[in-house]
Amino acid sequence: MDVNITDGANWEKNLEIKVPYEKLKPKINESYQQYKKSIQLEGFRKGKVPLDLIKKVFGTKIETEVAEKSMSDFLQQAIDENKIKFHSMREVSAFKFDEKDGLVFTAVIRIEPEIELSKYKSLKFEKEVYEITDADVDLALKNMREQYATMVTVEGEARENHFLIADLQKTDSSGHPIIGEKFDNRYFQLGGEHADDEFVQQLLGIKAGEKRQISLKAQNEPEGAGEKDYFEISVKEIKEKKLPELDDEFAKNMGGFENLDEFKKMIQENLESQAKSSDKEKFEKVLIDQVNKNNPFDLPDFMVEDYMTAIIENMKKEPNSKIDENEIREKYKADAVSNLKWMLIKDKIAEIEDLKIEPDELKEHIENLAKEAGDKAPDVRKTYKNSKRREQLERELLEQRVFDFIIENSKVKVKNITFEDLQKTSKLIK
């Protein structure tokens, strides 16, 4: 096979490929045998037509068909042998086949940019490490208690943080009802993070069965306009949230823990695991951003466009998906560019530093995943018998190896942060 490679337009190459007839002959003979089994001609039973007659009548069609089907294999061989960074096929601009010259065709392909790296070692990073403290465990316990809270009826006056079930009738300023502006069985909390203080103060002390006239700043009115909306509120019930006691019994109900200390320990371990995973994800993004910044290069528009198209097609597969394609392209374009640049840089680093995942290493990793899956181990093994899934896993492991290489050859300053630190920062921002 002869391959002549010339540069085309930006990020394109023209490959003129010549394949001798003899190289196609095994596939051609195999195709003849397949056709012999099914071809019927007058005077011959199915499968009994002589091969010479098949070649005479159908030879050109059969052999041309084999040549056309073989083009993709020969193109891939040419790409591999010449180490071309193939992205996608644009067109086959010429095709010729006969017994004398064999198969001759020209393919125009799009290629990934060949990049040169400026700096990916001896970098400086700051890595935030979130430390789990008692405050995090207490917050997790608080959220669990809220989740399992019960609502009980209150006898007597409504107090702050009580809940009201009431009917609202919108009125004019003199208290006359406005027809069509009644709202039954509405649920309100007298307090909370987003409470309207004016509303709360007017209803404190009200009892079930009582009515009260209230006024609120008119909706959609600018601040200080002074316009009011008026309502008559008829309270039907007053309820209070009762949180479960934080004791050993609560721990047992949460999953059979012996006591509250054991339950807290489990929460601590889970939070630490989540924090570790989150820290890793955030740091990898910091690393990618800095490496991309240190190694600038331009991307072909078609690579970005293909990437965005893949994102949109995946979104369309989601149940009840309704997306604005233009909005998605605008929203995710910067991320697409960053991800594509990192992909090329990562592969280039792996090539330069000879980083790879050996077959035995991949096999061992899959087996470890299967062991961790317990009863679902057979499902894991079955999943990674699929070549595409194995290739995807191999890419993920190689990316982690590149991350590790960059970190090992850089300076990483660890910055510990806690829940209390975040609260202080939040107060300063406010």
VOKOLKOL-48290 format. One record per residue (C-alpha): residue number from 0; residue in one letter; x, y, z. Coordinates in pm, 1 decimal. Layout:
REM residues N
- NUM_a_X_Y_Z
...
***
This chain:
REM residues 430
- 0_m_0.0_0.0_0.0
- 1_d_135.0_341.2_-102.6
- 2_v_28.1_653.0_84.2
- 3_n_95.3_1007.7_-31.5
- 4_i_11.9_1273.1_228.3
- 5_t_-26.3_1643.7_148.2
- 6_d_-150.4_1933.2_358.6
- 7_g_-495.6_2063.7_281.2
- 8_a_-676.4_2360.1_433.5
- 9_n_-626.2_2446.0_801.6
- 10_w_-612.5_2127.4_1007.6
- 11_e_-681.6_1906.7_704.8
- 12_k_-472.3_1648.6_521.6
- 13_n_-519.5_1479.5_186.1
- 14_l_-427.5_1111.1_179.5
- 15_e_-391.2_949.6_-163.4
- 16_i_-391.9_576.7_-100.7
- 17_k_-305.5_308.3_-355.9
- 18_v_-378.6_-54.3_-271.1
- 19_p_-259.0_-325.8_-513.3
- 20_y_-525.0_-562.5_-647.3
- 21_e_-338.1_-858.1_-493.0
- 22_k_-384.1_-711.0_-146.2
- 23_l_-761.4_-704.5_-199.9
- 24_k_-778.6_-1051.1_-352.2
- 25_p_-841.8_-1247.9_-25.5
- 26_k_-1142.1_-1026.4_55.8
- 27_i_-1265.7_-1049.4_-302.9
- 28_n_-1247.3_-1430.9_-303.4
- 29_e_-1426.9_-1444.2_29.8
- 30_s_-1702.1_-1221.7_-109.4
- 31_y_-1739.5_-1443.6_-417.3
- 32_q_-1792.6_-1745.5_-193.5
- 33_q_-2060.9_-1560.5_3.7
- 34_y_-2241.7_-1457.8_-313.4
- 35_k_-2215.7_-1812.6_-454.8
- 36_k_-2432.4_-1937.5_-167.6
- 37_s_-2720.7_-1703.2_-247.3
- 38_i_-2711.6_-1617.2_-620.2
- 39_q_-2974.5_-1776.7_-845.3
- 40_l_-2957.4_-1779.8_-1225.8
- 41_e_-3191.0_-1942.2_-1474.2
- 42_g_-3095.5_-2307.6_-1525.2
- 43_f_-2908.7_-2333.4_-1193.1
- 44_r_-3025.4_-2412.6_-844.3
- 45_k_-2948.1_-2168.7_-561.5
- 46_g_-2584.6_-2208.7_-456.8
- 47_k_-2494.0_-2411.6_-766.0
- 48_v_-2403.7_-2129.8_-1008.1
- 49_p_-2043.4_-2183.4_-1132.5
- 50_l_-1794.7_-1934.9_-992.2
- 51_d_-1664.3_-1842.7_-1340.2
- 52_l_-2019.2_-1747.8_-1446.1
- 53_i_-2068.8_-1540.1_-1127.9
- 54_k_-1745.3_-1352.9_-1201.9
- 55_k_-1850.5_-1293.9_-1562.0
- 56_v_-2197.2_-1161.9_-1473.2
- 57_f_-2142.4_-997.8_-1134.9
- 58_g_-1764.6_-968.1_-1102.5
- 59_t_-1730.5_-592.9_-1151.1
- 60_k_-2012.7_-518.9_-906.1
- 61_i_-1884.3_-761.7_-639.8
- 62_e_-1521.4_-651.6_-658.4
- 63_t_-1606.9_-279.9_-658.6
- 64_e_-1828.3_-334.9_-356.1
- 65_v_-1539.9_-506.4_-172.4
- 66_a_-1306.1_-220.4_-262.0
- 67_e_-1550.1_42.7_-135.0
- 68_k_-1607.8_-142.1_191.3
- 69_s_-1232.0_-183.7_241.1
- 70_m_-1150.1_187.3_212.9
- 71_s_-1210.4_261.7_581.3
- 72_d_-973.5_-20.2_687.5
- 73_f_-694.9_97.7_457.9
- 74_l_-749.2_459.7_563.2
- 75_q_-720.0_362.4_929.9
- 76_q_-403.9_165.4_851.6
- 77_a_-255.3_469.8_678.5
- 78_i_-346.8_695.2_972.0
- 79_d_-192.0_454.8_1224.3
- 80_e_127.0_391.4_1028.3
- 81_n_187.2_762.9_972.6
- 82_k_89.3_859.9_1330.3
- 83_i_-168.6_1113.4_1214.7
- 84_k_-382.1_1273.9_1487.7
- 85_f_-711.4_1195.4_1316.2
- 86_h_-1025.3_1378.5_1425.1
- 87_s_-1289.1_1310.7_1159.4
- 88_m_-1346.6_1230.6_793.4
- 89_r_-1443.7_1518.9_566.8
- 90_e_-1482.2_1347.3_230.3
- 91_v_-1354.4_1093.9_-20.6
- 92_s_-1271.3_1314.1_-315.5
- 93_a_-1170.8_1045.4_-566.8
- 94_f_-1226.2_670.8_-610.9
- 95_k_-1098.0_432.4_-874.3
- 96_f_-1079.3_54.5_-886.1
- 97_d_-975.1_-199.9_-1145.7
- 98_e_-764.1_-514.7_-1164.2
- 99_k_-468.5_-335.2_-1319.7
- 100_d_-425.2_-43.0_-1075.4
- 101_g_-606.2_-187.7_-777.4
- 102_l_-785.4_50.9_-539.9
- 103_v_-694.7_419.8_-560.1
- 104_f_-873.0_682.7_-353.8
- 105_t_-811.5_1020.6_-192.1
- 106_a_-950.3_1096.3_151.4
- 107_v_-967.7_1442.8_301.8
- 108_i_-950.4_1418.4_680.7
- 109_r_-962.4_1668.5_964.9
- 110_i_-680.9_1642.5_1216.7
- 111_e_-621.9_1751.0_1572.8
- 112_p_-367.7_2031.4_1614.0
- 113_e_-9.7_1926.6_1677.8
- 114_i_84.1_2115.6_1993.1
- 115_e_408.4_2207.7_2164.6
- 116_l_405.7_2233.7_2543.2
- 117_s_562.5_2531.2_2717.8
- 118_k_537.9_2442.0_3084.1
- 119_y_372.1_2161.4_3277.1
- 120_k_636.3_2087.8_3540.8
- 121_s_766.5_2294.3_3834.6
- 122_l_429.3_2464.9_3872.6
- 123_k_289.9_2609.9_4194.2
- 124_f_-58.1_2525.4_4319.4
- 125_e_-268.6_2591.9_4624.9
- 126_k_-493.6_2306.7_4727.4
- 127_e_-782.4_2365.8_4963.8
- 128_v_-845.4_2077.2_5202.4
- 129_y_-1174.5_2086.0_5387.7
- 130_e_-1142.1_1963.5_5746.5
- 131_i_-1450.9_1803.1_5895.4
- 132_t_-1516.7_1938.4_6243.7
- 133_d_-1786.6_1894.3_6506.1
- 134_a_-1972.2_2183.5_6342.2
- 135_d_-2015.6_1979.4_6022.0
- 136_v_-2140.3_1676.1_6214.5
- 137_d_-2379.2_1895.3_6414.4
- 138_l_-2516.4_2048.8_6095.2
- 139_a_-2567.8_1704.0_5941.1
- 140_l_-2751.8_1590.5_6255.0
- 141_k_-2963.7_1904.7_6249.2
- 142_n_-3065.1_1839.2_5888.1
- 143_m_-3154.3_1477.7_5973.4
- 144_r_-3366.7_1588.5_6267.0
- 145_e_-3542.7_1838.5_6037.7
- 146_q_-3606.4_1559.5_5789.9
- 147_y_-3774.0_1342.9_6054.0
- 148_a_-3957.5_1624.2_6232.1
- 149_t_-4330.4_1594.5_6299.6
- 150_m_-4594.3_1869.9_6298.6
- 151_v_-4815.1_1898.0_6607.6
- 152_t_-5118.1_2120.8_6665.0
- 153_v_-5067.0_2417.8_6895.3
- 154_e_-5336.1_2521.3_7140.6
- 155_g_-5316.6_2891.5_7211.2
- 156_e_-5137.1_3182.0_7048.4
- 157_a_-4910.4_3168.0_6745.5
- 158_r_-4545.5_3231.4_6824.0
- 159_e_-4239.8_3287.1_6610.6
- 160_n_-4155.4_2987.2_6385.5
- 161_h_-4505.4_2841.8_6424.8
- 162_f_-4689.6_2741.4_6108.4
- 163_l_-5036.4_2868.2_6012.8
- 164_i_-5297.5_2704.2_5793.5
- 165_a_-5527.4_2986.4_5691.8
- 166_d_-5761.4_3134.0_5429.3
- 167_l_-5669.9_3470.1_5277.7
- 168_q_-5920.0_3715.7_5135.3
- 169_k_-5779.8_4017.3_4957.1
- 170_t_-5965.4_4337.6_5046.9
- 171_d_-5957.0_4705.3_4972.5
- 172_s_-5816.4_4949.8_5230.5
- 173_s_-6150.9_4966.4_5411.1
- 174_g_-6172.8_4588.6_5452.0
- 175_h_-6427.1_4509.7_5177.7
- 176_p_-6347.8_4178.6_5002.0
- 177_i_-6231.9_4185.4_4639.2
- 178_i_-6422.3_3923.4_4437.3
- 179_g_-6207.0_3645.7_4292.1
- 180_e_-5914.0_3716.1_4522.7
- 181_k_-5965.4_3448.5_4787.7
- 182_f_-5695.9_3189.9_4860.2
- 183_d_-5793.3_2890.3_5074.7
- 184_n_-5579.0_2662.0_5291.7
- 185_r_-5251.9_2851.3_5255.0
- 186_y_-4950.5_2744.5_5462.0
- 187_f_-4726.2_3003.8_5627.9
- 188_q_-4434.9_3001.1_5868.2
- 189_l_-4399.7_3287.9_6112.0
- 190_g_-4025.2_3322.5_6071.2
- 191_g_-3748.7_3142.1_5891.5
- 192_e_-3468.3_3250.8_5662.3
- 193_h_-3687.2_3419.9_5399.1
- 194_a_-3965.1_3544.1_5626.0
- 195_d_-4131.4_3882.5_5573.8
- 196_d_-4090.5_4053.8_5912.9
- 197_e_-4389.5_4280.9_5851.3
- 198_f_-4610.5_3977.9_5786.1
- 199_v_-4480.2_3790.4_6091.1
- 200_q_-4528.8_4080.8_6335.0
- 201_q_-4893.8_4128.4_6234.3
- 202_l_-4979.4_3764.6_6305.4
- 203_l_-4792.4_3691.7_6626.9
- 204_g_-5041.3_3607.6_6904.1
- 205_i_-5327.9_3507.3_6673.7
- 206_k_-5528.6_3194.4_6763.9
- 207_a_-5701.1_2922.3_6561.3
- 208_g_-6050.2_3039.8_6461.4
- 209_e_-5947.6_3406.4_6478.8
- 210_k_-5953.0_3658.0_6191.9
- 211_r_-5718.0_3949.3_6150.6
- 212_q_-5681.1_4230.7_5898.3
- 213_i_-5323.3_4274.4_5770.5
- 214_s_-5145.8_4491.1_5516.9
- 215_l_-4831.4_4423.4_5315.2
- 216_k_-4617.0_4614.9_5069.0
- 217_a_-4781.4_4582.1_4729.0
- 218_q_-4618.9_4323.8_4500.3
- 219_n_-4402.8_4449.3_4211.4
- 220_e_-4389.0_4795.9_4365.0
- 221_p_-4049.1_4969.1_4393.0
- 222_e_-3893.1_5003.9_4737.0
- 223_g_-4037.9_5304.9_4923.5
- 224_a_-4339.4_5345.1_4693.4
- 225_g_-4573.6_5308.9_4989.6
- 226_e_-4847.7_5113.8_4808.7
- 227_k_-5014.4_4839.7_5018.1
- 228_d_-5207.1_4516.9_4962.8
- 229_y_-5473.3_4435.5_5224.0
- 230_f_-5591.3_4093.9_5339.3
- 231_e_-5823.9_3938.0_5590.9
- 232_i_-5662.2_3623.7_5723.9
- 233_s_-5871.3_3349.2_5888.4
- 234_v_-5655.7_3106.3_6082.7
- 235_k_-5773.3_2743.8_6080.8
- 236_e_-5483.6_2571.9_6255.2
- 237_i_-5156.6_2655.4_6424.2
- 238_k_-4882.5_2395.2_6410.3
- 239_e_-4537.2_2355.3_6554.0
- 240_k_-4245.6_2152.1_6427.5
- 241_k_-4124.4_1894.9_6680.1
- 242_l_-3774.2_1763.6_6623.5
- 243_p_-3683.6_1414.0_6744.1
- 244_e_-3460.6_1402.7_7051.0
- 245_l_-3093.3_1367.1_6967.3
- 246_d_-3020.7_1055.1_7169.9
- 247_d_-2933.3_686.2_7141.2
- 248_e_-3289.5_603.0_7035.6
- 249_f_-3261.2_842.1_6742.0
- 250_a_-2934.4_672.3_6637.9
- 251_k_-3097.0_328.6_6650.0
- 252_n_-3382.7_450.5_6430.5
- 253_m_-3131.1_581.7_6175.2
- 254_g_-3000.7_235.1_6096.0
- 255_g_-2951.7_21.1_6401.1
- 256_f_-2655.0_201.7_6551.4
- 257_e_-2578.1_105.1_6908.3
- 258_n_-2568.5_462.2_7034.9
- 259_l_-2540.6_825.7_6932.0
- 260_d_-2158.8_826.1_6941.7
- 261_e_-2144.8_539.6_6691.6
- 262_f_-2389.0_724.5_6465.1
- 263_k_-2180.3_1043.7_6485.7
- 264_k_-1868.3_847.5_6395.2
- 265_m_-2038.3_714.6_6081.5
- 266_i_-2146.4_1068.6_5984.9
- 267_q_-1791.0_1195.3_6040.7
- 268_e_-1645.3_923.4_5817.2
- 269_n_-1901.3_984.8_5541.2
- 270_l_-1841.8_1359.8_5549.9
- 271_e_-1465.3_1307.4_5535.8
- 272_s_-1504.1_1080.4_5233.0
- 273_q_-1728.6_1335.7_5058.3
- 274_a_-1489.2_1620.7_5142.7
- 275_k_-1190.8_1425.4_5008.8
- 276_s_-1371.1_1358.4_4681.5
- 277_s_-1482.0_1721.6_4651.9
- 278_d_-1131.8_1852.5_4732.0
- 279_k_-983.2_1628.2_4463.6
- 280_e_-1234.9_1741.9_4201.5
- 281_k_-1180.8_2111.3_4280.4
- 282_f_-800.7_2077.4_4280.4
- 283_e_-800.0_1896.6_3946.9
- 284_k_-997.7_2185.5_3797.8
- 285_v_-741.0_2432.1_3938.6
- 286_l_-461.4_2220.0_3791.3
- 287_i_-627.8_2197.3_3448.9
- 288_d_-692.6_2571.8_3437.4
- 289_q_-329.4_2653.4_3518.7
- 290_v_-178.7_2398.9_3279.6
- 291_n_-409.4_2520.5_3000.0
- 292_k_-309.7_2880.2_3074.2
- 293_n_62.0_2793.4_3060.4
- 294_n_25.5_2614.9_2724.5
- 295_p_-186.0_2833.8_2494.6
- 296_f_-282.7_2724.0_2142.3
- 297_d_-574.1_2760.3_1902.9
- 298_l_-837.9_2495.6_1844.4
- 299_p_-1006.6_2418.5_1512.1
- 300_d_-1367.8_2539.2_1510.0
- 301_f_-1487.2_2196.2_1398.2
- 302_m_-1350.4_2033.4_1716.0
- 303_v_-1545.5_2274.3_1937.6
- 304_e_-1855.7_2236.3_1721.7
- 305_d_-1841.0_1854.7_1730.5
- 306_y_-1791.1_1860.9_2108.2
- 307_m_-2091.5_2089.4_2159.2
- 308_t_-2304.0_1874.9_1928.0
- 309_a_-2219.4_1567.1_2138.1
- 310_i_-2322.5_1750.6_2457.9
- 311_i_-2653.7_1855.2_2302.6
- 312_e_-2726.4_1505.2_2170.4
- 313_n_-2668.0_1360.4_2519.0
- 314_m_-2902.4_1620.9_2669.3
- 315_k_-3171.2_1529.8_2416.4
- 316_k_-3161.2_1170.2_2540.8
- 317_e_-3275.7_1280.4_2886.4
- 318_p_-3647.1_1215.4_2958.6
- 319_n_-3872.9_1514.7_2880.6
- 320_s_-3574.3_1717.1_2765.2
- 321_k_-3651.5_2058.0_2620.4
- 322_i_-3338.8_2253.1_2540.2
- 323_d_-3245.7_2567.3_2354.1
- 324_e_-2948.5_2459.7_2141.4
- 325_n_-2819.8_2812.9_2089.3
- 326_e_-2836.9_2881.0_2462.3
- 327_i_-2651.5_2556.0_2540.1
- 328_r_-2378.2_2635.2_2287.6
- 329_e_-2332.0_2980.9_2437.1
- 330_k_-2339.3_2857.3_2797.0
- 331_y_-2098.8_2565.0_2760.5
- 332_k_-1860.8_2687.1_2488.7
- 333_a_-1591.2_2806.5_2732.9
- 334_d_-1603.0_2471.1_2918.2
- 335_a_-1586.4_2286.2_2585.9
- 336_v_-1274.1_2475.9_2480.8
- 337_s_-1109.2_2416.8_2820.4
- 338_n_-1191.0_2044.4_2817.6
- 339_l_-1066.7_1995.6_2461.5
- 340_k_-741.3_2180.5_2527.6
- 341_w_-678.8_1974.2_2839.6
- 342_m_-748.8_1654.0_2645.0
- 343_l_-480.6_1741.2_2389.2
- 344_i_-232.1_1861.1_2651.5
- 345_k_-290.2_1552.7_2866.0
- 346_d_-227.0_1320.5_2570.7
- 347_k_86.3_1514.3_2476.1
- 348_i_223.8_1491.2_2832.2
- 349_a_154.7_1117.3_2835.0
- 350_e_338.1_1084.3_2502.6
- 351_i_642.0_1290.7_2611.6
- 352_e_673.9_1127.2_2954.5
- 353_d_586.1_778.0_2829.4
- 354_l_292.8_746.7_3067.4
- 355_k_64.2_454.4_2989.0
- 356_i_-171.7_198.1_3138.5
- 357_e_-52.8_-156.5_3078.9
- 358_p_-311.6_-427.5_2997.7
- 359_d_-242.1_-616.8_3321.4
- 360_e_-282.8_-297.3_3520.2
- 361_l_-621.0_-230.0_3357.7
- 362_k_-728.2_-587.0_3424.9
- 363_e_-623.7_-560.5_3790.7
- 364_h_-814.1_-233.1_3832.9
- 365_i_-1132.6_-386.2_3690.6
- 366_e_-1095.7_-682.0_3926.6
- 367_n_-1059.6_-444.9_4223.6
- 368_l_-1375.8_-262.5_4114.9
- 369_a_-1555.0_-596.8_4096.8
- 370_k_-1443.2_-693.3_4448.1
- 371_e_-1561.9_-359.0_4585.7
- 372_a_-1901.0_-415.9_4421.0
- 373_g_-1965.4_-727.2_4632.7
- 374_d_-2272.4_-913.0_4503.0
- 375_k_-2269.9_-701.5_4186.4
- 376_a_-1919.1_-814.2_4090.8
- 377_p_-2044.5_-1015.9_3787.6
- 378_d_-2219.8_-703.6_3655.0
- 379_v_-1897.6_-501.8_3683.4
- 380_r_-1695.6_-766.0_3498.8
- 381_k_-1963.0_-787.1_3229.5
- 382_t_-1964.6_-408.6_3188.0
- 383_y_-1591.1_-393.8_3121.9
- 384_k_-1597.3_-675.4_2869.1
- 385_n_-1734.4_-406.1_2640.6
- 386_s_-1434.2_-264.2_2449.5
- 387_k_-1564.3_93.5_2457.7
- 388_r_-1611.2_84.4_2834.3
- 389_r_-1261.0_-57.9_2879.3
- 390_e_-1116.4_215.0_2657.0
- 391_q_-1304.6_479.2_2856.4
- 392_l_-1171.6_339.2_3184.5
- 393_e_-819.5_326.8_3041.3
- 394_r_-848.6_695.8_2942.7
- 395_e_-965.8_783.3_3294.9
- 396_l_-675.3_596.9_3453.8
- 397_l_-427.6_759.2_3216.0
- 398_e_-565.8_1104.1_3298.2
- 399_q_-517.7_1030.3_3669.2
- 400_r_-161.5_924.8_3595.6
- 401_v_-99.4_1256.1_3420.6
- 402_f_-249.9_1443.2_3717.6
- 403_d_-21.5_1251.1_3953.8
- 404_f_282.4_1321.4_3736.1
- 405_i_216.5_1697.8_3729.1
- 406_i_158.2_1706.1_4106.3
- 407_e_473.4_1504.8_4180.1
- 408_n_675.2_1749.7_3970.6
- 409_s_519.6_2065.9_4114.4
- 410_k_491.5_2247.8_4445.3
- 411_v_152.7_2213.6_4615.4
- 412_k_68.7_2432.4_4912.3
- 413_v_-213.7_2291.7_5123.7
- 414_k_-464.4_2535.1_5270.1
- 415_n_-689.7_2388.0_5538.3
- 416_i_-1041.2_2533.0_5564.2
- 417_t_-1328.9_2455.4_5799.7
- 418_f_-1699.7_2520.6_5828.5
- 419_e_-1622.2_2811.3_6061.2
- 420_d_-1389.5_2965.0_5798.9
- 421_l_-1665.1_2954.2_5538.8
- 422_q_-1910.1_3117.4_5779.8
- 423_k_-1666.4_3402.5_5846.4
- 424_t_-1613.3_3452.5_5473.3
- 425_s_-1990.2_3453.1_5416.8
- 426_k_-2038.2_3725.2_5680.7
- 427_l_-1763.9_3938.4_5527.0
- 428_i_-1928.4_3911.2_5182.1
- 429_k_-2263.0_4017.0_5325.4
***
